[in-house]
């Protein structure tokens, strides 16, 4: 399993030591996949992670960059990767990185696999979708990609 320190060393142009300290270990591999795309694109842009932590069963992820560094291409790619990262987190155990689902424990929602589960399983038959500046998408778990959805079907 990838560590936060390894990711900081692998992507020094976009990560500072400690940026990922609050990211659960099971999600570090999906963060690695995110930076494999985002890091080369955002190199020398002033990209900086602001928030990276578990929240309500998903990865709460925010970053900043000077507006002058943001081209239309950077916006398009990073916006899509941000959504993909978030939706991947809702399908990945935050403890071990295996496929996971939502569980409630008291007032807390977490995403875990069966082995690391606890509380009651969240059952919702609707796929998670996100409205983006470029349309509506859902996450296809089997293909590990975002799929465009007709906005009228939402």
N, C-alpha and C positions, 0 to 999 in steps of 0.2 A: 504494500500500500504506500502510495506517495505521501510524503510529509510536507507540511507548510514550509519548512526550511528548504527542502529540495526545490519547491516551486519558486521560492524567492531567489534561489541561486540560478535556476533555469531561465527565469524571466526578469532579470534585474532592471531592464529598461522600463518595466511597468509595475513592478512590485518592490515595495520597501520591506525590510525585515519587520515582522509583526503585523503586516496587513491582513494576514489570514489566520491570526491567532484564535479567532472566535468561530472559524469554520469547522464543523465537525469532521473527524477524520474520514468518514465514509463518503464525503462529498469532495474530497480533494482531487480525486481522479476526474470528476466532471469539471472542476475548476481548471485542471490541467488541459483538458480538451478545449475549454473556452479560450485559454491563453495561447494555445497552439495556433488559433486563428487570429485572435485579437492582438497579441504581442507584436508580430511583425508589422501589422497595419498601423499600430499606434506608437511605434518606436519614435522617439523624438517629438512626441505630441504634447508632453506634459500630463499624460494619462496618469491618474492616481485613484486608487481604491479608497472610498470614503467609508462604506459600510459593507461588511461581509460577515454575516452571522445567521444562525438559525432563527426563524420567526414563523410561528403558526404552521409548522410542518414543511416550510420551504426555505430556500436560501434568499435572505434579504440582501440584495446586492445593489450598491450604488457606487458610481465613480464620477470623477470630474476631469475636465481637460479644458484648457483655454479655448474659448469659442473660435478664435482665429485659427486654431489647429484642426478644427473639425470641417472636413470636406464632406460633400454629399455622399461620396463613396464610404468614408469612415462612418458617417451616421447610419447609412443603410446596413452595413455589415455588422457594426457593433450593436445596433438596435436589435437585429435578428439574433445575434449571439447571446445578448442579455436575456431575451425571452426564452431561448433554447436552454440556457443555463438554469433559469428559474424553473421551467417545467420539468427538466431532467431531475431537479432536486426533489420534486413531488413524487417521483417514481424510483428513488434511490434511497436505500437505508443510510441514514446519516451516521450510523455506527460502523458499518462494515463495507458499504458500497454495493451490496447485492440489491436486486430488485426489491422495492419496498412499496408500502401503501400507508395511508394515514391511519393513525391511532390516537384516541383521546385518552388522556390521563388527567382526570380532574378538569381543570380549565385549559390544559395544555394540549396542543395538537403536535404530533411528531410524525415523521415518516420513517418507518422501520420495516425490516423483513420479519418473517414469522419468528425467527430465533430471538430477535431483540425487541419484539413487540411488547406491549403492555397496555392495559386498559381495554377499551372497546374499539373495534375496527370501524373506521369511517366508511360507510357504504354510500356511494353516490354513483349512479350509473352513467352520468353525463361526463364526456371527456372534458378535461381542462382546456379552456380556450383563452386567448389573449387578443385584445384589440391592439393593433400596432399602427404606427403612422402609415403603413403600407397595406393595411387590411387586417382581417381576422385570421388567426392561425390556431391550430391545435397540435399537440405533440403526439406523434406516432411512435409508440414505444418500440415496436418491432423493427422499424426502419431507423430509429434514433434520429428523427428529423422533424422539422416543422412542416405541416401541411396546410396550405391555404384553404380557408373555409369561406363559402359564400356568406356574406354578411346577413343576407335575408334568412339564413338557416339558424342564426344564433338566437 
